[in-house]
């Protein structure tokens, strides 16, 4: 009977360790980026996602030539220099995404 309790405790330990790791690694943060790379001009969000190979979601875009926000942009949304993006991604992917797209943006999103 003692052996079976040790097995059960071991299984719980493995489960909680995996759950902790998953929750810790899967959290997302929001940050803003201003598109400043010439190579991004005219590229769609879908193409950027293929090239960067990081999981991220663009929840809003403020176009450089407009004061109108695009809510829930699609993969077919075209990016232009000067666009402001509100992005959700894992903290460990933040720097790579910013470096690929342009510069951090201090714009206040409501």
Secondary structure, 3 states (H helix, E strand, C coil): CHHHHHHHHHHHHHHHHHHHHHHHHHCCEEEEEEECCHHHCCCEHHHHHHHHCCCEEEEEEECCCCCCEEECCCCCCECCCCCEEEEEECHHHHHHHHHHHEEECCCCCC
